[in-house]
């Protein structure tokens, strides 16, 4: 039957025969797609003994129309899912994200979409730009802090750990488990940390850098482990995210439940980003074509994975948003001084 939510999809629920499991259907999903003459067939199961086959008649991500911007705090509508629904990055639900992709894959475009979407919201934006500042410097008017070297990132991470500790103390004294349980007059501003070229934090040219890398890695991991309750969120981007970068990257991945994999140049990056999810997600990521920038495999907050495509947001559009809302950027000294920022509840930005 046709899905009312998306007329380009057909769905049918089947009862399995004795001895069958959903994987038996998933193994032949590609065969079914060819037999039915459809773009793809996805297999899911919500209870024992039942499988749902969802057939996408044509690729819904060839053209992606715009959707209204989200009006909720820390939510940004960045594109569309293959279901036709909105692709939303919701930091309140999924606090930390890994965003992998090769050059021209759409990885940077997604960062542009986030900056444009977060710019009008009462949040502090922090940039770690390991390309020497060429990516995030144009957005500096809306950033509360910007680091362009590993040493500068280490200093900002020290600040973030201190900030997190201070917020812990405020919550403890008031009996709150997180900043969202504080009254608006005491609630500090949420902080979203955007990291570009994550691998540069871990690459070692010689042994003299070992201590700096270890310190940086530990501080970033602490923020990932504890930051959510205290309003500190991570969005980490990289062309290559592999286990060869060391145990720090693997530990960070475990704390990032939000996963986005665009087209990548090496299988290890796809495996590192999606390998602990459904194997079919990994296969789909490896099949992303070079001529479809913005298409990615997304692990969603509902526990499922989807093909998705981000809206095109030009650098000029993101820069315009950064300048337009520059007055909303709190000074980093004010953020560190724990100045209340009249942050609203999550229902409105």
Backbone as numpy.savetxt, mean C-alpha at the origin, in Angstrom:
# Nx Ny Nz CAx CAy CAz Cx Cy Cz
-24.80 -16.92 -13.86 -25.64 -15.73 -13.86 -24.77 -14.49 -13.86
-25.26 -13.41 -14.43 -24.50 -12.16 -14.46 -24.48 -11.54 -13.09
-23.33 -10.95 -12.76 -23.20 -10.27 -11.47 -23.85 -8.90 -11.55
-24.80 -8.56 -10.66 -25.43 -7.24 -10.72 -24.46 -6.12 -10.44
-23.39 -6.42 -9.71 -22.41 -5.38 -9.38 -21.51 -5.07 -10.57
-21.42 -6.03 -11.49 -20.54 -5.82 -12.64 -21.07 -6.63 -13.81
-21.72 -5.98 -14.78 -22.35 -6.70 -15.88 -21.37 -7.47 -16.75
-20.07 -7.19 -16.64 -19.09 -7.90 -17.45 -18.58 -9.15 -16.74
-19.23 -9.55 -15.65 -18.81 -10.75 -14.92 -19.98 -11.73 -14.80
-19.65 -12.99 -14.88 -20.61 -14.06 -14.65 -20.14 -14.86 -13.45
-21.07 -15.30 -12.62 -20.69 -16.05 -11.43 -21.65 -17.21 -11.23
-21.11 -18.32 -10.80 -21.92 -19.49 -10.49 -21.32 -20.19 -9.28
-22.17 -20.66 -8.39 -21.73 -21.39 -7.21 -22.03 -22.87 -7.39
-21.04 -23.70 -7.14 -21.17 -25.14 -7.32 -20.96 -25.86 -6.00
-21.61 -26.99 -5.84 -21.35 -27.89 -4.72 -20.33 -28.93 -5.17
-19.28 -29.08 -4.42 -18.23 -30.01 -4.81 -18.69 -31.46 -4.63
-18.11 -32.32 -5.43 -18.35 -33.75 -5.28 -17.48 -34.29 -4.16
-17.82 -35.44 -3.67 -17.05 -36.03 -2.58 -15.59 -36.21 -3.01
-14.70 -35.72 -2.18 -13.27 -35.83 -2.48 -12.70 -34.64 -3.22
-13.55 -33.75 -3.73 -13.06 -32.58 -4.44 -12.73 -31.44 -3.47
-11.79 -30.59 -3.86 -11.42 -29.40 -3.11 -11.36 -28.22 -4.08
-11.41 -26.97 -3.56 -11.36 -25.81 -4.47 -10.16 -25.80 -5.39
-9.03 -26.34 -4.92 -7.83 -26.33 -5.76 -8.02 -27.13 -7.04
-8.89 -28.13 -7.01 -9.16 -28.90 -8.23 -9.76 -28.00 -9.31
-10.60 -27.07 -8.90 -11.21 -26.13 -9.85 -10.20 -25.05 -10.26
-9.41 -24.59 -9.28 -8.42 -23.55 -9.59 -7.39 -24.06 -10.60
-7.06 -25.35 -10.53 -6.07 -25.90 -11.45 -6.53 -25.86 -12.90
-7.84 -25.84 -13.12 -8.35 -25.84 -14.50 -9.02 -24.51 -14.85
-8.78 -23.46 -14.04 -9.43 -22.17 -14.29 -9.05 -21.61 -15.65
-7.78 -21.74 -16.03 -7.37 -21.22 -17.34 -8.04 -22.00 -18.47
-8.17 -23.31 -18.30 -8.86 -24.12 -19.31 -10.31 -23.68 -19.45
-10.95 -23.42 -18.29 -12.34 -22.98 -18.32 -12.48 -21.64 -19.05
-11.54 -20.72 -18.80 -11.59 -19.41 -19.46 -11.54 -19.57 -20.98
-10.66 -20.45 -21.46 -10.57 -20.67 -22.90 -11.83 -21.36 -23.43
-12.34 -22.31 -22.67 -13.54 -23.03 -23.12 -14.75 -22.11 -23.20
-14.87 -21.21 -22.23 -16.02 -20.31 -22.18 -15.82 -19.05 -23.02
-14.60 -18.83 -23.50 -14.33 -17.65 -24.31 -14.39 -16.36 -23.51
-13.87 -16.40 -22.27 -13.89 -15.22 -21.41 -12.46 -14.82 -21.07
-12.32 -13.64 -20.49 -10.99 -13.13 -20.17 -10.30 -13.96 -19.09
-11.03 -14.28 -18.03 -10.42 -15.02 -16.92 -11.51 -15.65 -16.07
-11.12 -16.68 -15.33 -12.01 -17.33 -14.36 -11.29 -17.38 -13.02
-11.94 -16.89 -11.98 -11.40 -16.93 -10.62 -12.20 -17.91 -9.80
-11.52 -18.64 -8.94 -12.15 -19.65 -8.09 -11.98 -19.23 -6.64
-13.09 -19.15 -5.90 -13.04 -18.85 -4.47 -13.97 -19.82 -3.74
-13.79 -19.88 -2.43 -14.64 -20.75 -1.62 -14.86 -20.08 -0.27
-16.14 -19.94 0.12 -16.44 -19.29 1.39 -16.87 -20.27 2.47
-17.08 -21.53 2.08 -17.41 -22.55 3.07 -17.12 -23.93 2.49
-16.90 -24.92 3.33 -16.59 -26.26 2.83 -17.70 -26.80 1.95
-17.29 -27.44 0.87 -18.27 -28.07 -0.02 -18.83 -27.17 -1.09
-18.38 -25.90 -1.14 -18.88 -24.98 -2.16 -17.72 -24.23 -2.79
-17.81 -24.02 -4.09 -16.85 -23.17 -4.79 -17.63 -22.18 -5.65
-17.04 -21.03 -5.83 -17.66 -20.00 -6.66 -16.74 -19.72 -7.83
-17.28 -19.85 -9.03 -16.54 -19.54 -10.24 -17.01 -18.19 -10.76
-16.09 -17.23 -10.83 -16.40 -15.89 -11.34 -15.66 -15.69 -12.65
-16.41 -15.53 -13.71 -15.82 -15.36 -15.04 -15.90 -13.89 -15.45
-14.75 -13.33 -15.79 -14.69 -11.96 -16.31 -14.75 -12.04 -17.83
-15.81 -11.48 -18.41 -16.03 -11.62 -19.85 -14.95 -10.89 -20.65
-14.64 -9.68 -20.26 -13.59 -8.91 -20.92 -12.78 -8.20 -19.84
-11.56 -7.86 -20.18 -10.67 -7.24 -19.19 -11.20 -5.87 -18.80
-11.64 -5.69 -17.55 -12.20 -4.40 -17.14 -11.15 -3.33 -16.88
-9.87 -3.71 -16.98 -8.81 -2.77 -16.64 -8.15 -2.15 -17.87
-8.69 -2.43 -19.05 -8.13 -1.81 -20.26 -8.28 -0.30 -20.19
-9.47 0.15 -19.78 -9.71 1.58 -19.55 -10.31 1.73 -18.16
-9.74 2.62 -17.39 -10.19 2.80 -16.01 -10.72 4.21 -15.84
-12.03 4.33 -15.67 -12.64 5.65 -15.46 -12.46 6.13 -14.04
-12.47 7.43 -13.86 -12.30 8.02 -12.54 -13.49 7.72 -11.64
-13.23 7.70 -10.35 -14.26 7.55 -9.33 -14.17 8.74 -8.38
-15.25 9.06 -7.66 -15.19 10.16 -6.69 -14.12 9.91 -5.63
-13.49 10.98 -5.19 -12.48 10.86 -4.14 -13.13 10.46 -2.82
-12.39 9.73 -2.02 -12.90 9.34 -0.71 -12.97 10.56 0.20
-14.00 10.59 1.04 -14.15 11.70 1.98 -13.76 11.29 3.40
-13.28 10.07 3.57 -12.93 9.58 4.90 -11.44 9.75 5.16
-11.12 10.01 6.41 -9.74 10.25 6.81 -8.88 9.01 6.57
-7.70 9.25 5.98 -6.70 8.21 5.72 -7.17 7.16 4.72
-8.17 7.50 3.93 -8.60 6.65 2.82 -8.39 7.40 1.51
-7.84 6.70 0.52 -7.63 7.29 -0.80 -8.10 6.29 -1.86
-9.00 6.73 -2.72 -9.41 5.91 -3.86 -8.39 6.12 -4.97
-7.62 5.07 -5.26 -6.49 5.22 -6.19 -6.76 4.58 -7.55
-7.84 3.82 -7.70 -8.10 3.17 -8.97 -9.32 2.27 -8.89
-9.35 1.28 -9.78 -10.46 0.32 -9.81 -9.93 -1.11 -9.68
-10.74 -1.95 -9.03 -10.46 -3.37 -8.98 -11.04 -4.05 -10.22
-10.62 -5.26 -10.47 -11.16 -6.01 -11.61 -12.65 -6.27 -11.46
-13.17 -6.17 -10.25 -14.61 -6.36 -10.03 -15.42 -5.16 -10.47
-14.74 -4.05 -10.78 -15.42 -2.81 -11.11 -15.54 -1.88 -9.93
-15.27 -2.39 -8.74 -15.35 -1.57 -7.54 -14.13 -0.69 -7.36
-14.17 0.23 -6.41 -13.04 1.13 -6.19 -11.87 0.41 -5.54
-10.68 0.80 -5.94 -9.46 0.34 -5.27 -9.11 1.42 -4.25
-9.22 1.07 -2.99 -9.04 2.02 -1.90 -7.84 1.62 -1.05
-6.94 2.55 -0.83 -5.88 2.37 0.16 -6.38 2.99 1.45
-6.64 2.15 2.43 -7.23 2.57 3.70 -6.23 2.29 4.81
-5.53 3.34 5.25 -4.48 3.15 6.26 -5.04 2.79 7.63
-6.29 3.16 7.91 -6.87 2.79 9.20 -7.09 1.27 9.29
-7.43 0.66 8.17 -7.67 -0.78 8.14 -6.40 -1.57 7.88
-5.61 -1.11 6.91 -4.33 -1.74 6.57 -3.26 -0.67 6.73
-2.53 -0.67 7.84 -1.66 0.47 8.15 -0.37 0.56 7.34
0.16 -0.59 6.92 1.48 -0.57 6.27 1.42 -1.35 4.95
2.09 -0.78 3.92 2.00 -1.32 2.57 3.37 -1.50 1.93
3.50 -2.57 1.12 4.62 -2.74 0.21 4.11 -2.54 -1.21
4.81 -1.72 -1.98 4.41 -1.40 -3.35 5.60 -1.65 -4.26
5.59 -2.78 -4.97 6.72 -3.16 -5.81 6.39 -2.96 -7.28
7.41 -2.61 -8.06 7.19 -2.46 -9.49 8.43 -1.96 -10.20
8.60 -2.41 -11.44 9.73 -1.97 -12.25 9.49 -0.56 -12.77
10.51 0.00 -13.41 10.37 1.31 -14.05 9.25 1.26 -15.08
8.41 2.30 -15.09 7.28 2.42 -16.01 6.18 1.39 -15.76
6.15 0.82 -14.56 5.10 -0.16 -14.24 3.86 0.49 -13.64
3.99 1.74 -13.19 2.88 2.41 -12.52 3.10 2.58 -11.04
4.23 2.12 -10.53 4.53 2.23 -9.10 4.59 3.69 -8.66
5.29 4.52 -9.39 5.40 5.93 -9.01 4.08 6.66 -9.20
3.32 6.26 -10.23 2.00 6.86 -10.43 1.11 6.63 -9.22
1.21 5.45 -8.63 0.41 5.15 -7.44 0.81 6.05 -6.28
2.12 6.30 -6.14 2.57 7.23 -5.10 2.03 8.63 -5.37
1.99 9.04 -6.64 1.40 10.33 -6.99 -0.07 10.39 -6.57
-0.80 9.31 -6.83 -2.22 9.26 -6.48 -2.42 9.37 -4.98
-1.54 8.74 -4.22 -1.63 8.83 -2.76 -1.37 10.24 -2.27
-0.33 10.87 -2.81 -0.01 12.23 -2.39 -1.15 13.18 -2.73
-1.69 13.04 -3.94 -2.81 13.91 -4.34 -4.03 13.65 -3.47
-4.26 12.40 -3.07 -5.42 12.08 -2.26 -5.28 12.43 -0.80
-4.05 12.37 -0.28 -3.83 12.69 1.13 -3.59 14.18 1.36
-3.19 14.90 0.31 -2.85 16.32 0.47 -3.95 17.14 1.12
-5.23 16.97 0.76 -6.28 17.79 1.39 -6.73 17.28 2.75
-6.12 16.22 3.25 -6.54 15.64 4.53 -5.65 16.16 5.67
-6.17 16.19 6.90 -5.38 16.67 8.04 -4.41 15.60 8.53
-3.39 15.34 7.72 -2.36 14.37 8.06 -1.00 14.99 7.76
0.03 14.49 8.44 1.40 14.89 8.16 2.01 13.88 7.20
2.62 14.34 6.14 3.27 13.48 5.16 4.78 13.60 5.31
5.45 12.46 5.34 6.90 12.41 5.47 7.45 11.61 4.29
8.47 12.14 3.62 9.04 11.47 2.46 10.45 10.96 2.72
10.68 9.71 2.38 12.02 9.12 2.33 12.31 8.88 0.85
13.09 9.75 0.23 13.33 9.68 -1.20 14.78 9.30 -1.43
15.02 8.01 -1.62 16.39 7.52 -1.77 16.91 7.65 -3.20
16.21 8.40 -4.03 16.74 8.77 -5.35 17.38 10.14 -5.29
17.79 10.54 -4.13 18.42 11.84 -3.98 17.45 13.00 -3.96
16.16 12.68 -3.80 15.17 13.73 -3.69 14.45 14.07 -4.97
14.79 13.40 -6.08 14.20 13.81 -7.36 12.72 13.46 -7.47
12.26 12.46 -6.70 10.85 12.06 -6.78 9.95 12.94 -5.93
10.34 13.18 -4.68 9.44 13.83 -3.73 9.71 15.31 -3.51
10.86 15.82 -3.96 11.14 17.25 -3.75 10.06 18.15 -4.35
9.49 17.83 -5.54 8.42 18.69 -6.06 7.20 18.77 -5.15
7.07 17.80 -4.25 5.91 17.78 -3.35 6.27 18.32 -1.96
7.47 18.88 -1.84 7.96 19.34 -0.54 7.03 20.33 0.17
6.31 21.22 -0.53 5.43 22.14 0.19 4.39 21.45 1.07
4.01 20.21 0.71 3.00 19.50 1.51 3.63 18.50 2.47
4.96 18.34 2.40 5.64 17.39 3.28 6.08 18.09 4.56
5.89 17.41 5.67 6.38 17.95 6.94 7.86 17.67 7.13
8.37 16.65 6.46 9.80 16.32 6.52 10.16 15.52 5.28
11.41 15.69 4.82 11.89 14.98 3.64 13.34 14.58 3.86
13.62 13.29 3.69 14.99 12.76 3.79 15.39 12.24 2.42
16.62 12.52 2.01 17.07 12.13 0.67 18.30 11.24 0.68
18.82 10.92 1.86 19.94 9.98 1.99 19.61 9.00 3.11
20.37 7.91 3.15 20.12 6.94 4.22 20.40 7.55 5.58
21.42 8.37 5.68 21.72 9.00 6.96 20.57 9.89 7.41
20.00 10.66 6.48 18.86 11.52 6.83 17.64 10.67 7.20
17.45 9.57 6.49 16.34 8.67 6.82 16.52 8.11 8.22
17.76 7.78 8.57 18.02 7.28 9.91 17.66 8.30 10.98
17.98 9.57 10.72 17.62 10.61 11.67 16.12 10.77 11.80
15.40 10.73 10.67 13.94 10.85 10.73 13.31 9.63 11.40
13.89 8.45 11.18 13.38 7.26 11.86 13.57 7.36 13.36
14.69 7.92 13.78 14.89 8.16 15.22 13.79 9.08 15.75
13.47 10.12 14.97 12.38 11.02 15.37 11.06 10.27 15.47
10.79 9.40 14.51 9.53 8.67 14.50 9.43 7.71 15.69
10.53 7.08 16.04 10.53 6.20 17.22 10.29 7.01 18.48
10.93 8.18 18.58 10.70 9.06 19.72 9.25 9.53 19.77
8.72 9.90 18.60 7.33 10.35 18.52 6.38 9.23 18.95
6.67 8.03 18.50 5.84 6.88 18.86 5.87 6.65 20.37
7.05 6.77 20.95 7.19 6.57 22.40 6.42 7.64 23.17
6.50 8.89 22.70 5.76 9.97 23.36 4.25 9.72 23.29
3.79 9.28 22.14 2.35 9.02 21.99 1.91 7.83 22.85
2.79 6.86 23.01 2.50 5.75 23.93 2.23 6.29 25.33
3.09 7.22 25.75 2.95 7.78 27.09 1.64 8.52 27.27
1.24 9.31 26.26 -0.03 10.04 26.33 -1.19 9.06 26.43
-1.15 8.02 25.60 -2.24 7.03 25.62 -2.27 6.31 26.97
-1.12 5.97 27.49 -1.07 5.26 28.77 -1.65 6.12 29.89
-1.29 7.40 29.91 -1.77 8.28 30.99 -3.27 8.52 30.93
-3.84 8.46 29.72 -5.28 8.73 29.57 -6.11 7.46 29.51
-5.44 6.30 29.57 -6.17 5.05 29.51 -6.65 4.67 28.13
-6.03 5.25 27.10 -6.42 4.95 25.71 -5.49 3.89 25.14
-6.05 3.01 24.33 -5.25 1.97 23.69 -4.61 2.44 22.39
-5.13 3.52 21.84 -4.56 4.08 20.62 -4.98 5.55 20.53
-4.41 6.26 19.57 -4.69 7.70 19.50 -6.14 7.99 19.14
-6.82 7.03 18.52 -8.20 7.26 18.11 -9.17 7.21 19.28
-8.70 6.72 20.43 -9.52 6.74 21.63 -9.29 8.00 22.46
-8.35 8.84 22.02 -8.12 10.12 22.68 -9.18 11.12 22.24
-9.52 12.08 23.08 -10.44 13.14 22.64 -9.79 13.96 21.54
-10.60 14.53 20.63 -10.04 15.29 19.51 -9.06 16.37 19.93
-9.26 16.95 21.10 -8.37 18.04 21.54 -6.99 17.53 21.93
-6.87 16.23 22.19 -5.58 15.64 22.56 -4.99 14.79 21.45
-5.79 14.48 20.46 -5.37 13.52 19.43 -4.31 14.14 18.52
-3.14 13.50 18.41 -2.08 14.04 17.54 -2.37 13.76 16.07
-1.67 14.46 15.23 -1.87 14.33 13.79 -1.36 12.97 13.32
-2.11 12.27 12.47 -1.59 11.03 11.87 -0.41 11.35 10.96
0.52 10.42 10.88 1.72 10.59 10.06 1.79 9.45 9.04
1.86 9.80 7.77 2.02 8.81 6.70 3.42 8.96 6.13
4.21 7.89 6.21 5.59 7.89 5.73 5.64 7.21 4.37
6.07 7.95 3.36 6.20 7.43 1.99 7.68 7.16 1.72
8.01 5.91 1.44 9.40 5.51 1.20 9.55 5.15 -0.27
10.48 5.79 -0.96 10.76 5.45 -2.36 12.15 4.83 -2.46
12.25 3.73 -3.19 13.47 2.93 -3.34 13.90 2.35 -1.99
13.04 1.49 -1.48 13.27 0.85 -0.18 14.60 0.12 -0.11
15.01 -0.51 -1.20 16.24 -1.30 -1.20 17.46 -0.48 -0.81
17.45 0.82 -1.12 18.60 1.67 -0.82 18.86 1.78 0.68
17.85 1.51 1.49 18.07 1.54 2.95 18.87 0.34 3.41
18.94 -0.71 2.59 19.55 -1.97 3.02 20.81 -2.34 2.24
21.08 -1.68 1.11 22.25 -2.03 0.31 23.54 -1.61 1.00
24.51 -2.51 1.01 25.78 -2.26 1.69 26.91 -2.23 0.67
27.58 -1.08 0.55 28.71 -0.97 -0.37 29.97 -1.57 0.24
30.15 -1.38 1.55 31.27 -1.99 2.26 30.89 -2.16 3.73
31.73 -2.81 4.48 31.41 -3.17 5.86 31.26 -1.96 6.77
31.80 -0.82 6.34 31.68 0.38 7.18 30.23 0.84 7.32
29.37 0.40 6.40 27.97 0.80 6.43 27.09 -0.17 7.22
27.68 -1.23 7.72 26.89 -2.29 8.36 26.11 -1.77 9.56
26.75 -1.01 10.42 26.07 -0.52 11.62 24.94 0.45 11.28
25.19 1.33 10.30 24.16 2.28 9.90 22.94 1.56 9.34
23.18 0.54 8.51 22.08 -0.22 7.93 21.30 -0.96 9.01
22.01 -1.57 9.95 21.34 -2.31 11.02 20.48 -1.38 11.87
21.00 -0.20 12.18 20.24 0.76 12.99 19.00 1.24 12.24
19.17 1.55 10.95 18.04 2.02 10.14 16.98 0.93 10.02
17.43 -0.29 9.76 16.50 -1.41 9.61 15.71 -1.66 10.89
16.39 -1.60 12.02 15.72 -1.84 13.31 14.68 -0.76 13.59
15.04 0.49 13.33 14.10 1.60 13.59 12.87 1.50 12.69
13.08 1.18 11.41 11.95 1.04 10.49 11.04 -0.11 10.91
11.64 -1.20 11.35 10.85 -2.34 11.80 10.05 -2.00 13.06
10.64 -1.23 13.96 9.91 -0.82 15.17 8.69 0.03 14.82
8.87 0.93 13.87 7.74 1.76 13.44 6.65 0.88 12.84
7.06 -0.11 12.04 6.07 -1.00 11.42 5.34 -1.85 12.46
6.06 -2.29 13.48 5.45 -3.16 14.49 4.51 -2.41 15.42
4.84 -1.18 15.75 4.11 -0.47 16.80 3.37 0.78 16.31
3.64 1.21 15.10 3.14 2.51 14.66 1.65 2.64 14.52
0.97 1.56 14.16 -0.46 1.66 13.85 -1.25 2.30 14.99
-1.07 1.81 16.20 -1.87 2.31 17.33 -1.60 3.78 17.60
-0.45 4.26 17.17 -0.06 5.63 17.50 -0.05 6.55 16.27
-0.79 6.13 15.25 -1.04 7.00 14.11 0.12 7.21 13.18
0.99 6.20 13.03 2.12 6.29 12.11 2.01 5.14 11.11
1.99 5.49 9.82 1.69 4.52 8.77 2.78 4.54 7.71
3.03 3.39 7.09 4.10 3.25 6.11 3.56 2.86 4.74
4.14 3.46 3.70 3.88 3.04 2.32 5.24 2.95 1.65
5.75 1.73 1.49 7.12 1.50 1.05 7.14 1.03 -0.40
7.86 1.77 -1.25 7.92 1.47 -2.68 9.33 1.02 -3.05
9.40 0.12 -4.03 10.71 -0.31 -4.49 10.64 -1.04 -5.81
11.72 -0.92 -6.60 11.81 -1.70 -7.84 12.19 -3.13 -7.53
12.98 -3.31 -6.49 13.43 -4.65 -6.12 13.31 -4.82 -4.62
12.57 -5.83 -4.22 12.40 -6.13 -2.80 12.65 -7.62 -2.65
13.89 -8.00 -2.31 14.25 -9.41 -2.25 14.86 -9.80 -0.93
14.81 -11.09 -0.63 15.37 -11.59 0.62 16.88 -11.42 0.66
17.52 -11.23 -0.52 18.96 -11.03 -0.55 19.37 -9.71 0.10
18.40 -8.83 0.34 18.71 -7.56 1.00 18.90 -7.74 2.50
18.60 -8.93 3.00 18.84 -9.20 4.41 17.57 -9.50 5.19
17.73 -9.97 6.42 16.57 -10.34 7.24 15.68 -9.16 7.60
16.22 -7.95 7.56 15.41 -6.79 7.90 14.25 -6.60 6.95
14.48 -6.85 5.65 13.42 -6.71 4.66 12.36 -7.78 4.86
12.80 -9.00 5.15 11.84 -10.08 5.38 10.99 -9.79 6.60
11.60 -9.26 7.65 10.84 -8.92 8.86 9.87 -7.78 8.59
10.30 -6.80 7.78 9.42 -5.69 7.44 8.21 -6.18 6.64
8.46 -7.09 5.70 7.37 -7.63 4.90 6.29 -8.25 5.79
6.71 -8.94 6.83 5.75 -9.60 7.72 4.83 -8.61 8.40
5.28 -7.35 8.55 4.47 -6.32 9.20 3.61 -5.54 8.20
3.85 -5.74 6.91 3.11 -5.00 5.88 2.03 -5.91 5.29
0.83 -5.80 5.81 -0.24 -6.66 5.32 -0.82 -6.15 4.00
-0.57 -4.89 3.66 -0.96 -4.37 2.36 0.12 -4.68 1.34
-0.24 -5.38 0.27 0.73 -5.79 -0.75 0.25 -5.36 -2.12
1.13 -4.72 -2.87 0.83 -4.29 -4.24 2.01 -4.68 -5.11
1.75 -5.46 -6.14 2.83 -5.87 -7.04 2.48 -5.50 -8.47
3.19 -4.51 -9.01 3.07 -4.17 -10.42 3.97 -5.12 -11.23
4.13 -4.83 -12.49 5.07 -5.61 -13.30 6.47 -5.45 -12.72
7.17 -6.56 -12.57 8.52 -6.52 -12.00 9.50 -7.19 -12.97
10.78 -6.89 -12.78 11.81 -7.43 -13.67 12.38 -8.75 -13.19
12.20 -9.07 -11.92 12.77 -10.31 -11.40 11.73 -11.08 -10.59
11.70 -12.39 -10.71 10.71 -13.20 -9.99 10.81 -13.05 -8.48
12.02 -12.80 -7.97 12.20 -12.72 -6.52 11.39 -11.59 -5.90
11.30 -10.45 -6.61 10.52 -9.34 -6.07 9.05 -9.70 -5.98
8.53 -10.35 -7.02 7.13 -10.78 -6.97 6.91 -11.79 -5.86
7.86 -12.71 -5.70 7.74 -13.72 -4.65 7.80 -13.07 -3.28
8.70 -12.10 -3.11 8.83 -11.43 -1.82 7.56 -10.64 -1.49
6.94 -10.07 -2.50 5.75 -9.25 -2.27 4.50 -10.09 -2.05
4.35 -11.15 -2.84 3.09 -11.90 -2.84 3.25 -13.38 -2.49
4.48 -13.85 -2.34 4.72 -15.29 -2.23 4.07 -15.98 -1.07
3.74 -15.24 0.01 3.09 -15.88 1.15 1.56 -15.80 1.04
1.06 -15.38 -0.13 -0.38 -15.34 -0.39 -0.74 -16.50 -1.31
-1.89 -16.42 -1.93 -2.33 -17.43 -2.88 -1.34 -17.55 -4.04
-0.86 -18.76 -4.36 0.07 -18.90 -5.50 -0.48 -18.34 -6.80
-1.81 -18.34 -6.96 -2.40 -17.79 -8.18 -2.14 -16.29 -8.29
-2.03 -15.60 -7.16 -1.73 -14.17 -7.18 -0.34 -13.94 -7.76
0.59 -14.81 -7.38 1.95 -14.71 -7.89 1.99 -14.95 -9.40
1.25 -15.93 -9.86 1.20 -16.21 -11.30 0.62 -15.01 -12.06
-0.41 -14.40 -11.51 -1.04 -13.25 -12.17 -0.09 -12.06 -12.22
0.70 -11.86 -11.16 1.65 -10.75 -11.14 2.71 -10.94 -12.22
3.17 -12.16 -12.39 4.20 -12.42 -13.39 3.68 -12.29 -14.81
2.35 -12.30 -14.96 1.74 -12.21 -16.29 1.38 -10.79 -16.69
1.64 -9.80 -15.82 1.30 -8.41 -16.15 2.13 -7.94 -17.33
1.47 -7.42 -18.34 2.16 -7.00 -19.57 2.77 -5.62 -19.42
3.85 -5.39 -20.15 4.55 -4.10 -20.10 3.69 -2.97 -20.63
2.75 -3.29 -21.53 1.92 -2.23 -22.12 0.71 -1.88 -21.27
0.66 -2.35 -20.03 -0.46 -2.02 -19.15 0.05 -1.37 -17.86
0.67 -0.20 -17.95 1.16 0.47 -16.73 0.00 0.78 -15.79
0.26 0.61 -14.51 -0.77 0.85 -13.51 -1.50 -0.39 -13.07
-1.41 -1.48 -13.86 -2.04 -2.74 -13.46 -1.18 -3.40 -12.39
-1.83 -3.92 -11.37 -1.12 -4.53 -10.25 -1.97 -5.62 -9.63
-1.33 -6.47 -8.87 -2.03 -7.43 -8.02 -2.05 -6.84 -6.62
-3.24 -6.79 -6.03 -3.43 -6.11 -4.75 -4.00 -7.09 -3.74
-3.37 -7.19 -2.60 -3.94 -7.92 -1.47 -4.83 -6.95 -0.72
-6.12 -7.21 -0.73 -7.10 -6.26 -0.20 -7.37 -6.51 1.27
-8.04 -5.51 1.89 -8.35 -5.62 3.31 -9.38 -6.69 3.61
-10.06 -7.23 2.58 -11.03 -8.29 2.82 -10.38 -9.67 2.80
-9.06 -9.71 2.70 -8.36 -10.98 2.71 -8.21 -11.62 1.34
-8.80 -11.03 0.31 -8.71 -11.55 -1.04 -7.64 -10.78 -1.82
-7.28 -11.30 -2.99 -6.38 -10.57 -3.88 -7.13 -10.28 -5.18
-6.75 -9.17 -5.81 -7.43 -8.72 -7.01 -6.43 -8.16 -8.01
-6.77 -8.25 -9.30 -6.10 -7.40 -10.28 -6.73 -6.02 -10.15
-5.92 -5.00 -10.29 -6.42 -3.64 -10.17 -5.59 -2.74 -11.07
-6.12 -1.54 -11.30 -5.36 -0.56 -12.07 -5.59 0.82 -11.48
-4.50 1.52 -11.26 -4.60 2.85 -10.67 -4.99 3.88 -11.72
-5.67 4.94 -11.25 -5.95 6.07 -12.13 -4.64 6.75 -12.49
-4.60 7.34 -13.67 -3.41 8.09 -14.03 -3.43 9.43 -13.31
-2.40 9.68 -12.52 -2.22 10.96 -11.82 -0.85 11.48 -12.22
-0.81 12.51 -13.00 0.46 13.03 -13.49 1.25 13.66 -12.36
2.55 13.78 -12.59 3.40 14.46 -11.61 2.94 15.90 -11.42
2.49 16.52 -12.51 2.02 17.91 -12.43 0.78 18.01 -11.55
-0.12 17.02 -11.65 -1.34 17.04 -10.84 -1.01 16.84 -9.36
-0.08 15.93 -9.07 0.31 15.71 -7.68 1.03 16.94 -7.12
1.87 17.56 -7.96 2.57 18.77 -7.53 1.59 19.91 -7.27
0.57 20.01 -8.12 -0.46 21.04 -7.93 -1.17 20.83 -6.60
-1.50 19.58 -6.28 -2.17 19.29 -5.00 -1.26 19.64 -3.83
0.04 19.34 -3.97 0.98 19.65 -2.89 1.07 21.15 -2.63
1.04 21.95 -3.68 1.10 23.41 -3.52 -0.24 23.96 -3.03
-1.33 23.41 -3.55 -2.66 23.90 -3.17 -2.92 23.72 -1.68
-2.47 22.60 -1.14 -2.76 22.28 0.26 -1.52 22.40 1.15
-0.57 23.22 0.72 0.67 23.38 1.49 0.40 23.90 2.90
-0.66 24.69 3.06 -0.95 25.25 4.38 -1.42 24.19 5.37
-1.75 22.98 4.89 -2.18 21.90 5.78 -1.01 21.08 6.31
0.20 21.37 5.82 1.37 20.61 6.26 1.85 21.13 7.61
1.72 20.35 8.68 2.22 20.81 9.97 3.75 20.82 9.97
4.34 21.79 10.64 5.79 21.81 10.76 6.25 20.58 11.54
7.39 20.03 11.14 7.87 18.81 11.80 8.16 19.06 13.27
8.59 20.25 13.60 8.83 20.57 15.01 7.53 20.53 15.81
6.43 20.95 15.19 5.13 20.88 15.87 4.67 19.43 16.04
4.91 18.62 15.01 4.55 17.21 15.11 5.33 16.56 16.24
6.63 16.84 16.31 7.48 16.24 17.35 7.15 16.78 18.73
6.62 17.99 18.79 6.27 18.58 20.08 4.92 18.09 20.57
4.32 17.16 19.82 3.03 16.56 20.20 1.94 17.61 20.29
1.97 18.57 19.37 0.93 19.58 19.34 -0.39 18.95 18.87
-1.47 19.08 19.63 -2.77 18.57 19.15 -3.13 19.26 17.84
-3.73 18.50 16.95 -3.97 19.01 15.60 -5.45 19.00 15.24
-6.31 18.82 16.26 -7.75 18.76 16.02 -8.08 17.74 14.93
-7.43 16.56 15.03 -7.67 15.52 14.05 -9.07 14.96 14.22
-9.86 14.92 13.16 -11.23 14.41 13.28 -11.24 12.90 13.43
-12.42 12.34 13.73 -12.58 10.91 13.72 -12.43 10.40 12.29
-12.38 9.09 12.15 -12.09 8.50 10.84 -13.20 8.69 9.83
-14.35 9.16 10.24 -15.47 9.22 9.32 -15.37 10.34 8.31
-14.56 11.34 8.59 -14.47 12.45 7.64 -13.06 13.00 7.62
-12.68 13.48 6.44 -11.34 14.03 6.30 -11.38 15.53 6.50
